[in-house]
Amino acid sequence: MKKIIFFILLFSFSYFCPLSAFAIHDTVAINTIPTDNQVQFCFDLDTRKLYLDKMYVAAITEEGNTFVVKPTSDSFTLHDLETAPIFTEWHKNSEPICLGPFEKVSLQNLDLYAGVGLSLDDVIQKQSYLQFFNGFPSLPQPETTWTIMVYMVGSDLEEKPHRKGGHHWASKDFLEMLQGSSQSSSNITNLVITTGGSTRNGWQTVKRTFIQNGQQYVLEDLGAKSMAAPQTLSDFVIWTQANFPAQHYALILWNHGDGTNGYGLDTSATGNGDTITLPELHQSYRTIRQTMKKPLDIVVYDACLMAAIEVAEITATVAKAMAGSVELEPGHGIDYAHLLSNIATKLPTNGIDFGRIVKAGYVQHSKEQGTFERKQITYSVFDLIQLPTFTATFQNFAIEFRKLLEKGTFSDYETLRQGIIRAPGYPFKQSGRLSSLEQNNIRIDLYNILQTVGPVFEEFSLHAYDLLKILDLNSD
């Protein structure tokens, strides 16, 4: 059995404190691999632009003694701060360096930190470090007001950077979650994440992680599973509800979105480039709903092109409200630090209020990131409880619309053509282009069609007016 050797020093160290800058997840792949009784840690300094930097790992004992860690062949040795050995440096095609596995009981009273910089002094001065291990929380957790579940498929958004550099967008949002949770009370919010679906180290298997008070706890490693499988999603939500009970639940789907074509892209070896089709997502939602006493308060799509009627129809299976963008989202997506910190100060009592916090943060985040002026920033919050009324009215509109197409004159077609071509399409950059009409799915702004074409045709003008009124009352 591998053991950790403790050296008792006569001084305590205050450099590595809990108030870190929550850095480095986007520059170092930290792969925590827990099993029933053991845990292993693997590190990969995988960002090319940091080729001059070094990585350090530090440990703080229960007594407050601090050591800098350097790996050996079969365990790791703890050195005092004066020697400050380098844990690893960036090398092209370098392999991850692993510690352990260790018995969980031997680590329960040990805090572990990782940092990146030109030297240990540089790491400390710039606060470019974070705490990646702080024991194991007990399950189930006490009931809170909100439990937020994030299904985070890393895909190509998280993969190892290419020659021109990479973004590690999932890890950047992960850092926002750490920051935001440090400002949110644990009595109010649980944040539980499933990660995987990418080729980056630490993202090749499916993990379940709990974030609380600025600290992450990797609870489970489920091994190689496809995050494009409907059961992986439904199992996550069902497991979370059993272990993190709350008065309100929000589910956030993070990754690529493609509206009627579905959600998610799993680029891991197991996922093989698969996505969750809309029927498969509906299947997952039905499975989740069967286990619940009441619907989720909201499903938030942190993904492109998901604020569509067809998506709302299946989301209503599992939730009372929905939030998402009908446009392409910038890589930074929604602002998780804003979401978590504002829940603490403006406690939402329903999914609509939760979605409004997400929307406000997303718009402000886009302005801060410089994408508001360059991108078509849209975001909507929908009350899905009112969807049946919309669906019935829309069905009547569609019936009359089809009748018009079947018996319409040339002038009817000309009027419809002008309305459809001039209506905003999504992505907006494809609007009005003939190439967009060659797509299997043409995303057209229904609201605009109802406003422009609806009043022209007596056959469905009343239905168009009713639909506009429903949309005005039940979207934000």
Order of alpha helices (4+ residues) and beta strands (2+ residues): beta-beta-beta-beta-beta-beta-beta-alpha-beta-alpha-beta-beta-alpha-alpha-beta-beta-beta-alpha-beta-beta-beta-alpha-beta-alpha-beta-alpha-alpha-beta-alpha-alpha-alpha-alpha
